[in-house]
Amino acid sequence: MNQKRTRVPLPHPPPYRPSRASFWLTVVVGLLLAFTIGASIYLLVDSLINGAISTHNRTGPRHTYSLALQPRMFWFEVVWQSLVTLLLLSISVFGLWACRKAQEPADRRGRARH
């Protein structure tokens, strides 16, 4: 006899569904990252147009570097802030990929049976 016909089907747990709290937390974190990336890009473009950039020190005084007076420090700060923006962008892309991957298996199993 065929094993598929003789085997007793086992009860399976229901498929995973994210809770509302985790869904909205993901949405809020995504919006915060999007706002932070947008604000950072805006500040970089504004600094390039004006020719002066300020550091984002958490402690101590902020320094403002002018393209005319301190070009090395100006470009260093532009590159540094661009790298931080790219890091935030890569974190958000990875988070989006991880969320999509977490939902993918449940969708594929349902499609394969039909």
PyMOL commands that set and color helices and strands:
alter all, ss='L'
color gray80, all
select helices_A, chain A and resi 3-6+20-50+71-113
alter helices_A, ss='H'
color red, helices_A
select strands_A, chain A and resi 52-54+64-66
alter strands_A, ss='S'
color yellow, strands_A
deselect
rebuild
show_as cartoon
